[in-house]
Amino acid sequence: MIVPDESIATAQRGANQLLISVTDLLSANPEGLRNIEIATALGIRSDHRAGQKNYLSYSILGILMSKDIVEKRGKLYFIAEPNAAYDDRLFYP
């Protein structure tokens, strides 16, 4: 497989923007949000014909939870307590 360097950089910039957008949205909504609310607010709801519902937002939330930036309580997602440090706002190099 040939993967042009610019494709990798573009994908990682896009991933960073999604991760930052979700953290900003959750920071602005300390009462927590459900996945469907996040996907709807950011305009990234899935096409249900593809068979998965809002898989992209679930993936983003999973990355943020693995970095201890976001936590899930019941069906709601929150910025992790205490306030998680993501000072440089860059998740991928």
A tleap script that builds the chain and sets N, CA, C and O, in Angstrom:
source leaprc.protein.ff14SB
mol = sequence {
  NMET ILE VAL PRO ASP GLU SER ILE ALA THR
  ALA GLN ARG GLY ALA ASN GLN LEU LEU ILE
  SER VAL THR ASP LEU LEU SER ALA ASN PRO
  GLU GLY LEU ARG ASN ILE GLU ILE ALA THR
  ALA LEU GLY ILE ARG SER ASP HIE ARG ALA
  GLY GLN LYS ASN TYR LEU SER TYR SER ILE
  LEU GLY ILE LEU MET SER LYS ASP ILE VAL
  GLU LYS ARG GLY LYS LEU TYR PHE ILE ALA
  GLU PRO ASN ALA ALA TYR ASP ASP ARG LEU
  PHE TYR CPRO
}
set mol.1.N position { 0.842 -1.173 0.000 }
set mol.1.CA position { 0.000 0.000 0.000 }
set mol.1.C position { 0.886 1.234 0.000 }
set mol.1.O position { 1.876 1.300 0.728 }
set mol.2.N position { 0.525 2.201 -0.814 }
set mol.2.CA position { 1.232 3.475 -0.853 }
set mol.2.C position { 0.361 4.506 -0.156 }
set mol.2.O position { -0.794 4.720 -0.524 }
set mol.3.N position { 0.938 5.145 0.863 }
set mol.3.CA position { 0.221 6.184 1.601 }
set mol.3.C position { 1.030 7.469 1.489 }
set mol.3.O position { 2.089 7.593 2.104 }
set mol.4.N position { 0.536 8.425 0.708 }
set mol.4.CA position { 1.277 9.687 0.577 }
set mol.4.C position { 1.410 10.386 1.930 }
set mol.4.O position { 0.470 10.396 2.726 }
set mol.5.N position { 2.576 10.968 2.184 }
set mol.5.CA position { 2.825 11.672 3.446 }
set mol.5.C position { 1.758 12.713 3.744 }
set mol.5.O position { 1.340 12.867 4.891 }
set mol.6.N position { 1.313 13.432 2.710 }
set mol.6.CA position { 0.333 14.485 2.945 }
set mol.6.C position { -1.006 13.913 3.411 }
set mol.6.O position { -1.764 14.598 4.098 }
set mol.7.N position { -1.302 12.675 3.048 }
set mol.7.CA position { -2.546 12.038 3.511 }
set mol.7.C position { -2.500 11.795 5.016 }
set mol.7.O position { -3.496 12.000 5.711 }
set mol.8.N position { -1.361 11.365 5.513 }
set mol.8.CA position { -1.200 11.120 6.946 }
set mol.8.C position { -1.340 12.434 7.711 }
set mol.8.O position { -2.073 12.510 8.698 }
set mol.9.N position { -0.647 13.447 7.260 }
set mol.9.CA position { -0.697 14.746 7.940 }
set mol.9.C position { -2.116 15.316 7.928 }
set mol.9.O position { -2.574 15.855 8.935 }
set mol.10.N position { -2.804 15.201 6.811 }
set mol.10.CA position { -4.174 15.705 6.718 }
set mol.10.C position { -5.101 14.955 7.664 }
set mol.10.O position { -5.923 15.565 8.347 }
set mol.11.N position { -4.970 13.638 7.705 }
set mol.11.CA position { -5.807 12.830 8.600 }
set mol.11.C position { -5.548 13.174 10.061 }
set mol.11.O position { -6.492 13.273 10.845 }
set mol.12.N position { -4.303 13.356 10.435 }
set mol.12.CA position { -3.984 13.672 11.821 }
set mol.12.C position { -4.443 15.075 12.204 }
set mol.12.O position { -4.856 15.297 13.342 }
set mol.13.N position { -4.377 16.019 11.277 }
set mol.13.CA position { -4.925 17.357 11.559 }
set mol.13.C position { -6.434 17.270 11.768 }
set mol.13.O position { -6.982 17.905 12.669 }
set mol.14.N position { -7.098 16.481 10.931 }
set mol.14.CA position { -8.541 16.301 11.074 }
set mol.14.C position { -8.902 15.641 12.392 }
set mol.14.O position { -9.851 16.051 13.059 }
set mol.15.N position { -8.137 14.611 12.769 }
set mol.15.CA position { -8.382 13.928 14.042 }
set mol.15.C position { -8.198 14.891 15.203 }
set mol.15.O position { -8.996 14.895 16.141 }
set mol.16.N position { -7.147 15.713 15.148 }
set mol.16.CA position { -6.926 16.718 16.206 }
set mol.16.C position { -8.107 17.665 16.311 }
set mol.16.O position { -8.557 17.974 17.414 }
set mol.17.N position { -8.608 18.122 15.193 }
set mol.17.CA position { -9.724 19.061 15.208 }
set mol.17.C position { -10.970 18.424 15.819 }
set mol.17.O position { -11.693 19.082 16.568 }
set mol.18.N position { -11.228 17.162 15.511 }
set mol.18.CA position { -12.375 16.470 16.106 }
set mol.18.C position { -12.198 16.293 17.607 }
set mol.18.O position { -13.137 16.517 18.371 }
set mol.19.N position { -11.020 15.897 18.034 }
set mol.19.CA position { -10.755 15.714 19.462 }
set mol.19.C position { -10.910 17.034 20.211 }
set mol.19.O position { -11.504 17.068 21.288 }
set mol.20.N position { -10.383 18.112 19.653 }
set mol.20.CA position { -10.492 19.420 20.281 }
set mol.20.C position { -11.948 19.876 20.314 }
set mol.20.O position { -12.404 20.425 21.317 }
set mol.21.N position { -12.673 19.653 19.229 }
set mol.21.CA position { -14.084 20.062 19.181 }
set mol.21.C position { -14.911 19.364 20.250 }
set mol.21.O position { -15.759 19.987 20.889 }
set mol.22.N position { -14.668 18.070 20.446 }
set mol.22.CA position { -15.422 17.331 21.463 }
set mol.22.C position { -15.044 17.813 22.857 }
set mol.22.O position { -15.927 17.975 23.700 }
set mol.23.N position { -13.768 18.048 23.126 }
set mol.23.CA position { -13.388 18.533 24.453 }
set mol.23.C position { -13.954 19.925 24.703 }
set mol.23.O position { -14.391 20.220 25.815 }
set mol.24.N position { -13.955 20.777 23.696 }
set mol.24.CA position { -14.540 22.120 23.850 }
set mol.24.C position { -16.034 22.020 24.134 }
set mol.24.O position { -16.547 22.720 25.007 }
set mol.25.N position { -16.736 21.155 23.403 }
set mol.25.CA position { -18.170 20.983 23.599 }
set mol.25.C position { -18.480 20.474 24.999 }
set mol.25.O position { -19.391 20.976 25.657 }
set mol.26.N position { -17.725 19.478 25.455 }
set mol.26.CA position { -17.954 18.941 26.800 }
set mol.26.C position { -17.580 19.954 27.882 }
set mol.26.O position { -18.239 20.016 28.920 }
set mol.27.N position { -16.554 20.733 27.658 }
set mol.27.CA position { -16.177 21.775 28.626 }
set mol.27.C position { -17.280 22.816 28.758 }
set mol.27.O position { -17.506 23.349 29.844 }
set mol.28.N position { -17.964 23.107 27.660 }
set mol.28.CA position { -19.037 24.099 27.676 }
set mol.28.C position { -20.342 23.543 28.256 }
set mol.28.O position { -21.281 24.295 28.519 }
set mol.29.N position { -20.393 22.231 28.453 }
set mol.29.CA position { -21.600 21.567 28.961 }
set mol.29.C position { -21.241 20.673 30.139 }
set mol.29.O position { -21.258 19.449 30.011 }
set mol.30.N position { -20.913 21.272 31.295 }
set mol.30.CA position { -20.439 20.490 32.443 }
set mol.30.C position { -21.476 19.507 32.990 }
set mol.30.O position { -21.129 18.618 33.768 }
set mol.31.N position { -22.750 19.656 32.591 }
set mol.31.CA position { -23.779 18.710 33.028 }
set mol.31.C position { -23.676 17.387 32.267 }
set mol.31.O position { -24.387 16.433 32.582 }
set mol.32.N position { -22.795 17.329 31.270 }
set mol.32.CA position { -22.574 16.115 30.504 }
set mol.32.C position { -23.463 16.039 29.275 }
set mol.32.O position { -24.517 16.672 29.215 }
set mol.33.N position { -23.028 15.260 28.301 }
set mol.33.CA position { -23.769 15.072 27.059 }
set mol.33.C position { -23.768 13.610 26.661 }
set mol.33.O position { -22.823 12.876 26.951 }
set mol.34.N position { -24.840 13.190 25.991 }
set mol.34.CA position { -24.894 11.844 25.419 }
set mol.34.C position { -24.189 11.858 24.066 }
set mol.34.O position { -24.015 12.915 23.460 }
set mol.35.N position { -23.787 10.690 23.602 }
set mol.35.CA position { -23.120 10.583 22.319 }
set mol.35.C position { -23.961 11.203 21.201 }
set mol.35.O position { -23.424 11.936 20.371 }
set mol.36.N position { -25.249 10.929 21.162 }
set mol.36.CA position { -26.104 11.463 20.106 }
set mol.36.C position { -26.124 12.985 20.132 }
set mol.36.O position { -26.190 13.618 19.078 }
set mol.37.N position { -26.069 13.579 21.311 }
set mol.37.CA position { -26.041 15.041 21.421 }
set mol.37.C position { -24.730 15.599 20.874 }
set mol.37.O position { -24.714 16.638 20.213 }
set mol.38.N position { -23.643 14.906 21.155 }
set mol.38.CA position { -22.328 15.332 20.651 }
set mol.38.C position { -22.301 15.233 19.136 }
set mol.38.O position { -21.898 16.175 18.454 }
set mol.39.N position { -22.729 14.092 18.609 }
set mol.39.CA position { -22.724 13.885 17.155 }
set mol.39.C position { -23.613 14.905 16.452 }
set mol.39.O position { -23.246 15.433 15.403 }
set mol.40.N position { -24.774 15.181 17.023 }
set mol.40.CA position { -25.698 16.147 16.428 }
set mol.40.C position { -25.135 17.563 16.481 }
set mol.40.O position { -25.161 18.285 15.484 }
set mol.41.N position { -24.628 17.955 17.647 }
set mol.41.CA position { -24.110 19.316 17.820 }
set mol.41.C position { -22.951 19.604 16.866 }
set mol.41.O position { -22.821 20.721 16.365 }
set mol.42.N position { -22.117 18.604 16.616 }
set mol.42.CA position { -20.939 18.799 15.770 }
set mol.42.C position { -21.185 18.448 14.307 }
set mol.42.O position { -20.287 18.570 13.474 }
set mol.43.N position { -22.405 18.011 13.998 }
set mol.43.CA position { -22.727 17.692 12.611 }
set mol.43.C position { -22.009 16.475 12.075 }
set mol.43.O position { -21.672 16.421 10.892 }
set mol.44.N position { -21.765 15.480 12.949 }
set mol.44.CA position { -21.042 14.273 12.523 }
set mol.44.C position { -21.868 13.008 12.729 }
set mol.44.O position { -21.321 11.928 12.953 }
set mol.45.N position { -23.203 13.152 12.649 }
set mol.45.CA position { -24.060 11.968 12.780 }
set mol.45.C position { -23.835 11.035 11.608 }
set mol.45.O position { -23.595 11.470 10.481 }
set mol.46.N position { -23.916 9.740 11.892 }
set mol.46.CA position { -23.676 8.711 10.883 }
set mol.46.C position { -24.841 8.571 9.925 }
set mol.46.O position { -25.984 8.907 10.234 }
set mol.47.N position { -24.508 8.064 8.761 }
set mol.47.CA position { -25.517 7.634 7.801 }
set mol.47.C position { -25.927 6.237 8.241 }
set mol.47.O position { -25.119 5.310 8.187 }
set mol.48.N position { -27.160 6.079 8.672 }
set mol.48.CA position { -27.597 4.804 9.236 }
set mol.48.C position { -27.562 3.661 8.240 }
set mol.48.O position { -27.549 2.500 8.651 }
set mol.49.N position { -27.545 3.943 6.950 }
set mol.49.CA position { -27.440 2.876 5.947 }
set mol.49.C position { -26.090 2.175 6.037 }
set mol.49.O position { -25.932 1.054 5.554 }
set mol.50.N position { -25.125 2.835 6.652 }
set mol.50.CA position { -23.800 2.227 6.796 }
set mol.50.C position { -23.783 1.160 7.885 }
set mol.50.O position { -22.815 0.408 7.996 }
set mol.51.N position { -24.829 1.086 8.678 }
set mol.51.CA position { -24.930 0.025 9.676 }
set mol.51.C position { -24.460 0.399 11.065 }
set mol.51.O position { -24.749 -0.324 12.018 }
set mol.52.N position { -23.755 1.489 11.212 }
set mol.52.CA position { -23.273 1.923 12.523 }
set mol.52.C position { -23.906 3.257 12.865 }
set mol.52.O position { -24.066 4.112 11.994 }
set mol.53.N position { -24.260 3.438 14.105 }
set mol.53.CA position { -24.848 4.700 14.531 }
set mol.53.C position { -23.811 5.539 15.262 }
set mol.53.O position { -23.365 5.192 16.356 }
set mol.54.N position { -23.441 6.640 14.643 }
set mol.54.CA position { -22.547 7.626 15.254 }
set mol.54.C position { -21.231 7.014 15.729 }
set mol.54.O position { -20.724 7.331 16.805 }
set mol.55.N position { -20.704 6.138 14.902 }
set mol.55.CA position { -19.459 5.454 15.216 }
set mol.55.C position { -18.294 6.433 15.341 }
set mol.55.O position { -17.415 6.232 16.179 }
set mol.56.N position { -18.270 7.482 14.529 }
set mol.56.CA position { -17.166 8.435 14.573 }
set mol.56.C position { -17.086 9.109 15.940 }
set mol.56.O position { -16.007 9.197 16.526 }
set mol.57.N position { -18.222 9.584 16.449 }
set mol.57.CA position { -18.190 10.248 17.749 }
set mol.57.C position { -17.849 9.269 18.871 }
set mol.57.O position { -17.167 9.642 19.825 }
set mol.58.N position { -18.313 8.017 18.771 }
set mol.58.CA position { -17.923 7.005 19.764 }
set mol.58.C position { -16.411 6.789 19.731 }
set mol.58.O position { -15.781 6.651 20.780 }
set mol.59.N position { -15.836 6.759 18.547 }
set mol.59.CA position { -14.384 6.568 18.429 }
set mol.59.C position { -13.616 7.723 19.053 }
set mol.59.O position { -12.633 7.514 19.764 }
set mol.60.N position { -14.070 8.943 18.785 }
set mol.60.CA position { -13.420 10.124 19.355 }
set mol.60.C position { -13.510 10.084 20.879 }
set mol.60.O position { -12.523 10.326 21.573 }
set mol.61.N position { -14.694 9.777 21.389 }
set mol.61.CA position { -14.869 9.693 22.842 }
set mol.61.C position { -13.976 8.601 23.434 }
set mol.61.O position { -13.423 8.779 24.519 }
set mol.62.N position { -13.833 7.489 22.741 }
set mol.62.CA position { -12.965 6.406 23.213 }
set mol.62.C position { -11.514 6.843 23.324 }
set mol.62.O position { -10.835 6.504 24.294 }
set mol.63.N position { -11.035 7.591 22.339 }
set mol.63.CA position { -9.663 8.102 22.384 }
set mol.63.C position { -9.499 9.032 23.584 }
set mol.63.O position { -8.522 8.936 24.326 }
set mol.64.N position { -10.461 9.927 23.764 }
set mol.64.CA position { -10.383 10.884 24.881 }
set mol.64.C position { -10.469 10.179 26.234 }
set mol.64.O position { -9.814 10.598 27.188 }
set mol.65.N position { -11.270 9.113 26.329 }
set mol.65.CA position { -11.338 8.355 27.588 }
set mol.65.C position { -10.033 7.619 27.836 }
set mol.65.O position { -9.592 7.526 28.981 }
set mol.66.N position { -9.404 7.092 26.790 }
set mol.66.CA position { -8.134 6.383 26.979 }
set mol.66.C position { -7.026 7.317 27.439 }
set mol.66.O position { -6.045 6.870 28.035 }
set mol.67.N position { -7.172 8.607 27.168 }
set mol.67.CA position { -6.195 9.613 27.610 }
set mol.67.C position { -6.617 10.282 28.915 }
set mol.67.O position { -5.995 11.250 29.352 }
set mol.68.N position { -7.683 9.760 29.538 }
set mol.68.CA position { -8.206 10.297 30.803 }
set mol.68.C position { -8.616 11.763 30.707 }
set mol.68.O position { -8.526 12.504 31.685 }
set mol.69.N position { -9.061 12.172 29.538 }
set mol.69.CA position { -9.547 13.532 29.346 }
set mol.69.C position { -11.060 13.571 29.513 }
set mol.69.O position { -11.618 14.555 29.998 }
set mol.70.N position { -11.713 12.495 29.106 }
set mol.70.CA position { -13.172 12.377 29.203 }
set mol.70.C position { -13.508 11.140 30.013 }
set mol.70.O position { -12.797 10.136 29.969 }
set mol.71.N position { -14.609 11.229 30.754 }
set mol.71.CA position { -15.113 10.063 31.483 }
set mol.71.C position { -16.597 9.898 31.175 }
set mol.71.O position { -17.295 10.852 30.833 }
set mol.72.N position { -17.052 8.662 31.309 }
set mol.72.CA position { -18.451 8.348 31.058 }
set mol.72.C position { -19.105 7.945 32.367 }
set mol.72.O position { -18.574 7.129 33.122 }
set mol.73.N position { -20.278 8.535 32.626 }
set mol.73.CA position { -21.085 8.168 33.786 }
set mol.73.C position { -22.487 7.890 33.271 }
set mol.73.O position { -23.191 8.795 32.821 }
set mol.74.N position { -22.881 6.628 33.345 }
set mol.74.CA position { -24.154 6.249 32.755 }
set mol.74.C position { -24.070 6.441 31.253 }
set mol.74.O position { -23.184 5.887 30.603 }
set mol.75.N position { -24.985 7.219 30.699 }
set mol.75.CA position { -24.978 7.487 29.259 }
set mol.75.C position { -24.358 8.837 28.923 }
set mol.75.O position { -24.331 9.239 27.760 }
set mol.76.N position { -23.853 9.546 29.952 }
set mol.76.CA position { -23.324 10.883 29.740 }
set mol.76.C position { -21.801 10.911 29.750 }
set mol.76.O position { -21.149 10.158 30.474 }
set mol.77.N position { -21.258 11.795 28.932 }
set mol.77.CA position { -19.814 12.007 28.865 }
set mol.77.C position { -19.492 13.379 29.457 }
set mol.77.O position { -20.224 14.348 29.257 }
set mol.78.N position { -18.374 13.434 30.193 }
set mol.78.CA position { -17.932 14.639 30.896 }
set mol.78.C position { -16.431 14.810 30.710 }
set mol.78.O position { -15.719 13.849 30.418 }
set mol.79.N position { -15.954 16.046 30.881 }
set mol.79.CA position { -14.516 16.256 31.031 }
set mol.79.C position { -14.140 15.604 32.357 }
set mol.79.O position { -14.817 15.808 33.365 }
set mol.80.N position { -13.072 14.826 32.359 }
set mol.80.CA position { -12.668 14.070 33.544 }
set mol.80.C position { -12.332 15.001 34.703 }
set mol.80.O position { -11.851 16.118 34.507 }
set mol.81.N position { -12.591 14.524 35.893 }
set mol.81.CA position { -12.258 15.254 37.115 }
set mol.81.C position { -10.973 14.685 37.688 }
set mol.81.O position { -10.797 13.469 37.601 }
set mol.82.N position { -10.072 15.446 38.259 }
set mol.82.CA position { -10.070 16.905 38.152 }
set mol.82.C position { -9.811 17.318 36.706 }
set mol.82.O position { -9.515 16.474 35.860 }
set mol.83.N position { -9.923 18.597 36.428 }
set mol.83.CA position { -9.798 19.065 35.052 }
set mol.83.C position { -8.570 18.463 34.400 }
set mol.83.O position { -7.441 18.636 34.859 }
set mol.84.N position { -8.823 17.760 33.328 }
set mol.84.CA position { -7.731 17.099 32.603 }
set mol.84.C position { -6.864 18.144 31.912 }
set mol.84.O position { -7.362 19.173 31.456 }
set mol.85.N position { -5.580 17.877 31.840 }
set mol.85.CA position { -4.655 18.794 31.183 }
set mol.85.C position { -4.513 18.401 29.719 }
set mol.85.O position { -4.051 17.304 29.405 }
set mol.86.N position { -4.894 19.264 28.861 }
set mol.86.CA position { -4.628 19.098 27.439 }
set mol.86.C position { -4.195 20.464 26.914 }
set mol.86.O position { -4.768 21.020 25.977 }
set mol.87.N position { -3.145 20.978 27.573 }
set mol.87.CA position { -2.674 22.335 27.355 }
set mol.87.C position { -2.268 22.629 25.915 }
set mol.87.O position { -2.612 23.680 25.373 }
set mol.88.N position { -1.544 21.712 25.302 }
set mol.88.CA position { -1.020 22.039 23.978 }
set mol.88.C position { -2.069 21.912 22.881 }
set mol.88.O position { -1.828 22.323 21.746 }
set mol.89.N position { -3.244 21.342 23.209 }
set mol.89.CA position { -4.359 21.214 22.294 }
set mol.89.C position { -4.014 20.397 21.054 }
set mol.89.O position { -4.697 20.492 20.034 }
set mol.90.N position { -2.961 19.599 21.139 }
set mol.90.CA position { -2.550 18.773 20.019 }
set mol.90.C position { -2.453 17.337 20.498 }
set mol.90.O position { -1.666 17.023 21.391 }
set mol.91.N position { -3.246 16.478 19.908 }
set mol.91.CA position { -3.280 15.090 20.341 }
set mol.91.C position { -2.391 14.189 19.494 }
set mol.91.O position { -1.886 13.175 19.975 }
set mol.92.N position { -2.202 14.560 18.236 }
set mol.92.CA position { -1.337 13.804 17.320 }
set mol.92.C position { -0.227 14.716 16.848 }
set mol.92.O position { -0.433 15.913 16.649 }
set mol.93.N position { 0.957 14.143 16.669 }
set mol.93.CA position { 2.083 14.978 16.192 }
set mol.93.C position { 1.885 15.447 14.760 }
set mol.93.O position { 2.736 16.152 14.218 }
savepdb mol mol.pdb
quit
